[in-house]
Amino acid sequence: MNLLEPTDDPSREVLFVNFNQDITSLAVGTKKGFKLYSFNNLDELEIIHQNDTEDIRIIERLFSSSLVALVTVSSPRKLKVCHFKKGTEICNYSYSNTILAVKLNRQRLVVCLVESLYIHNIRDMKVLHTIRDTPPNPAGLCVLSISNDHNFLAYPGSSSIGEVQIFDALNLQAKSMIPAHDNPLAAMAFDPTGMKLATASEKGTVIRVFNVLDGTKLYELRRGVKRCARIYSLSFSEDSKYLSASSNTETVHIFRLDEVKDITPSEEPQSWLGYFGKAIVQSASYLPNQVTDMFNQGRSFASATLPFSGLRNICALATIDRILRVIVVSAEGNLYIFDEPAEGRDFTLVKTHCLLDSNEEEMSSSRPMETLETPEDSPSVRRPFQPGGTSYAAIVRGAEAGTAQDVEQEGRTSAVSRNDYENDFPPMATKADL
């Protein structure tokens, strides 16, 4: 699950788009606020919630809960955690630099700045660890696994080559470094188990999948050989058997990982390429690795053709109406749904949804940036936010307790019941659930 690059371009109504962690809902940040959509069926997108108060440049929802993390255009260094059903702001943190990305799972919340990463305990939003002096990461490229068993954070280990740093976000220690590509990284994605990591470089011709635990390369997938492309998004299916990749071209590639095998020429080659391939295999030990690797790369088993090219977009693989579908959202605010392919055919576009109201007008982008006085080394925190409201820790306790309880906060007492927050922190998923 990758995101549209946060932007303050005054000509764009959509500022941010991203799927939630299990691809069951979509968050859209605009100049007027944000919308949350649910994928219940093919023909209609259900609007879960709509807020028209602030210009949203980053929004991340915690699975199917009522908790969202927000960053606005007017306050790009402030992170707010809100309960959208209650319409309340639970807490906020201010950082010393612009927030480039926010990642959530059931245990951690990660904030990415250009040269540092802050790891929070999502249960009380305390800062547990700070990774400082990271290589410059102006795109805010980082991914956080959603598995409870393998809680890993991946981020670029270099700004000049494609190194991936793996950090254990649960035990707060560096795990490993994976030399993924010769060129700088452009996109990454964990599979639902947290044990596989897909990567793509700025060159965009080859996608690689690694075992996170030991760094071994599991698959090497070729997107194409005719032209380089800017990979915008990588996304695994729920069962980790498929991987989708979208780019600045009109083609979304879908790879079937369980069928990727070494390409071996037939016994009796029928063309010059067959003879050449057989010669490659027979003399593999005498050739550079780059040459033999090219003949061992898997190709996409299917693709989906978009009605546009050049626009930033994100893709995902989701099961809708019991069918595996490709979903693509473009920067112009359109969502495209593709049906699973028939034998020997590609994915077919079956539905298009506009995520913006047709009568939405362009809003002024001349709103001044808020000046935040923050320490250089750590974020400032305001928690809880609303007087008389419910604290962040109380929400968690209320969600876990199952019975009403009184919570003392700023001299006031407020009742917290499970009915209010029953979906705020979903039960810990098992391997079977993932």
N, C-alpha and C positions, 0 to 999 in steps of 0.2 A: 504494500500500500504506500504509494508515493503521493505527493501533493503538488498542486499548482504552486509555482513559486510566488510567495507573497509579493504584491506589487502595489504601488501607489499611483500607477498610471491613471491620470484623470479621465482618459477616454474609455476606461473599462469599468463597467458596472460590477462585474464579478471580480472580487479581489482574492478569493481563496476558495478552494474546493478540496474536500477529502472524504474518504470513506471512514467509517469507524473500524475498530480492530477486527471484527468478524464479518465485515462486508454485509451488514444487515440494514445499515442506514447511511445517509449521505448528509454532510454538513456543507452549507454554502454561505460564505461570507461576502457581503456586498457593501456598497456605500451607505445603505440604509439600515443595515442590521444583519441578521442571519436567519437561515431557514434550516430545519432538519426534516429530511424526507425518509420514509420507510419503503423498502422493497417488498411489498406484500403480494403484488401480482403484476403481470406484464402490462396491462392496459392503463393502470392508474398509479400515480405516485401519491402516497398519503403524506400530507404535511403533518409531522409530529408536533412541531412548534415553530412559531415565527416571532421574531423580535425586531422591532423597527426603531431602535433607539440610538445605536451607534454604528460607526463605520468599522467593519470587522476585517482585519487583515490576516488573522489566524484564528481558527476555531477547531477544537478537538473534543469529541465526545467520548466518554468512558463507556465502551461497549453499548449496552442498551439502557444505561442508567440515566438519571436526570442531571448528572454532573457534566458540565462543559468547561473547558479551559479557553479563555478568550484573550486576544491581544488586539487592540484597536489601532487604527491609523493615527489617531490623535495622541495616543500614548503608547508608542512602540516599544518602550522599555518596561512596561507594566503588564504583569500577568494577573488575570482575574480568574478565580474559580467560582462558578455560579451554579445555582440550582434553578434550572429554567422553568420547572413546574411551579415553584414557589415565587419565581421572579426575584430572587434574592442573590446578593453577592456574598459568598461565604468567606472568602479571604482574598488578599491580593499581595503580590510581591513586586518590588521594583528593582531593576538590575542596572548595572553600570553602562550597559550598551543595549543596542537594539536586539530584541528577541527575534531570531531567525526561524526557529522551529520549536514545537512543543510535542512531546511524545508521551503517551500514557499506556500503562497496563494496570492490572489489579494491585500491584505492589509498589510501583514506582511512577514518578512523573519526572521527565527530563526536559530541561530548558537548554536550548542550544544558542550560544552567542558566537560571534565570529571567531573567537580564539579561546573559548572555554565552554564547559558543560556543567550544569548544576543538576544533581540527582536528589530528588525529594522523596521522602516517604509519603505515599499518597494518603495514608491513614490520618496524618496530622499535618502534612505539608512542611515538616521540618527538613532543612537541608542536611542530608546525610553525608554527601561527598561532593567535592568540586574537582573536576579535571581541568587544570589550568594549562596555559601555554600550548594549546593544540595548534597544529598548522592552520594558517588562515583558511576559513571555511565560509566564504561569503554567501554561498547558496544555502547554508544551514543543513547540509546533507548529513543525516543520521537516522538510524532506525532502531527501534526497541522491540524485542520479541514479546509475544503475548503469552507464551507458555509459562505456567507456574513452576515447572521443573527446570527449565533452562531460560533464566531471565537475563538475557544478554543485550548489551548496547553495542552497536557498530558505528564507527565514524571514520573519516579519512585520516590516515596516518601520515600523509604527505600531500602537499599541494602541487607537486610536480610529477609524481607517478601514482599508480593506483594501489597504494597500500591501504589495507583495512585494519583498524585497531578493534579488537574484540575486548569488551569490558564486562565483567560479571557484575551486573547492577544489583543483584541480591546480596552477595558477599562483599561488594565494594572493593574489587581488586582486578588488576589487569589480567586478562586471560591469555591473549596471543596476538600476533600480527600476521595477517595473510597477504602475501605479495600477489594481488589479484590481476593487475594489468600493468602494462608499460606506460599507459597514459593516465591522467588524473581521472578519478571516479566521477561518474555522472548520475548513477542510480544504484540503489541497493534495496533488498527486501528479504526479510526472514520468512520462512515457511511457518505454518501454525504450530509446529512442534518446537520451534526455536533451534533446531539442530542443523538446518540448511540455510545458507545465505547465498542469494543470487546477486551478482554484481555486473555492472556495465561501465565502460570507460567513455570518455568524451569522443573517442573515435567511433564507437557504436556498432562495430561490425560483429563482435563476439560477446556473448553473454556466458558467464561462468557461474557454476553452482558449487559451493564448497561445504564440506563437513565442518561445522563450527567448532566441534570439540577438539579435532586434531588438525584442522586446516587443510586437509587433503581435498584435491579437486575431484568432484564427483561427475560433473558434466561440463562439456564445452559445446555451446550452441551457437551456430552461425545465423545471424539475422539476415545477412546478405553480403555479396562480394562486389556488386556493381557500384555502390556508393556508400559513403559514411553517413551516419545519421546521429542526431542528438537524441539519446534515449531519455524519455521523460518519466517513464513509469515501468516498474516491474511488480508483478503480483502473482502469488501462488494460489492455487485452488485450495479448497478446504481440506482435501485429502492429500495434498502435496504432490499429486501426480501430474499436474499441469502447471505451466508457467506462462504468463502473458507478458508481452513487452510492447509498449507504445512509444512512438518517437515523433519527430517533426515531419515524417513522411505520412502518406495516406494509409499505410498498412500497419495493422496490429498483428503481431506474430504470436501464435500459441504453440508451445512445445509440450510434447508428451514425454515426461522424464523417465517413466518406467520402460520405455521402449528405445531409449537411446543406446545404441550399440556401436562397436567399432565397425567402420565401413570396410568390407573385404571384397575384392574383385571376385567375379565368378571364375570357375575353373577354366572356362573357355571364353575369354573376353571377345566381344563382338565388335569393338570399335577401338580407335586409337587411344581413347581415354581408358578403356578397359585394360589394354596392354600396358599403358603407362601406370595405372593403378597397381597392377600386378607387380610391375617392376619396383614400385615404391615399397610394397610390403616385403618383397624379397630382399631389398637392399636397405631396409629401414635402419639397421644398425649403423649404416654408413652416412646417413643424411642428417642434417640439422633437425632438432626437435620441432622447429617452427614448420618445417615442410611436412613432416609426418602428422603433426597435430591437425593441419588443415584437412587431411583426409580422414581424420577420426572425429570430426565435428558433426554433431547432430543438426539437422535442419528442422524447421517448424513443420508440424504435421498438418497444420491448417492456419488460415489467416482470416482477418476481417478487414474489409476495405471501407475506410471512412469517407464521407462526402466532403472532406476538406483536407488540407495539408498545411503545415507551417504553424498551426496554432498549438499553444501549450495544451496538454491534456493529461488525464490520468486514466488508467484502465484497471479493471478488476475482473475476477472470475467469481460468479455467484450463482447459487441455485435458486431459480425463481420458477414457481409452478412445477417443481420437481425436475427441472431441466437446467443443465449447466449452460450458462450464458456469459457472453462477453459484454461488459458494461464499460462505456467510455464517456467521460465528461470533458467537454471542451472549454476553453477559456472564455468563449462567448456565451456560455450559460446553457448549452444544449446537452442533453443526455441521450446517448444512443445505446440501444439494446440489440444484441445479435443473438440469433438462435443457434443451437448446436448444429454442426454440419452433418449433412447426409454423407453416405459413403462416397469418398473420393471428391467431395466438394468442400468449399470454404464456409465459414460462418456467414449467415445471411442477416442483413439489417431488417428487423421486424417492427421496431418501435422507436420513435423519437419523442422526447419530452423537453419542453422549454422550462427551465428552472426559474425564469424571471417573469414577473407580471408584464403583460403587453403594454400596460399604461404607465410603467415605471419611467420616471423622468430622471435625467442626469442631474446629480447633485453637485454642488460646488465642492471643489477639492482644495480650496484655499484656507481651510481650517488650520489654524496655527498649531504646531506641535507643542505638546505640554512639556515643560521643563521639569525634570525630576532630579532632585539633589540626592544622590545615592553614594554610598561608600564605594571605593574603587575595587575592593576585594570581595565584597559579599552583597547579596540583595537585601534591601530593606523590606520588612514585612509589616503588614497591617492585618491582624487576625484577632477576633472576627471583625467584619466590616460594619454591618448594620447594628446600631444600638437596638437592643431588644430582640435581635434575631437569634438564630441558632448557630453555635460555633461549629467549625469544621469537625473537630473531634467528636462533638455531640452527635452530629449526623451519622458518623461512622458507628458510634456506640448504639445509637438508636436503630440503625440498620441491622446490627448484629444481635441486639438484645431480644427482640421479639415482644417486649412489653413496654408500656409507657414508663418514662422515667423523668425526673426533674433535673434540669441542668442549670447550674448557677453561672450567670454570665453578666459581667459589668453591673452587678447589683440587682439584676433582674432574674427571674426564674421563668423558664419556658418549657412546656411539655413537649417531649419528642416521642412519637409513636412509630411503630414499625409500618403502619399504614401509610405514613407520610413519605417514608424513604425506603420502601421495601425493594425497590429496583435500583437504588443508588450504588450498591456494591453487590453485584451478582455473586452467587456461590462460586467458590473456587472450582474451576473446571478440571476434570480428570483427563487423562490421555485419551480415553474413549470419546469424551466430548469434543476434543480437538481433532 
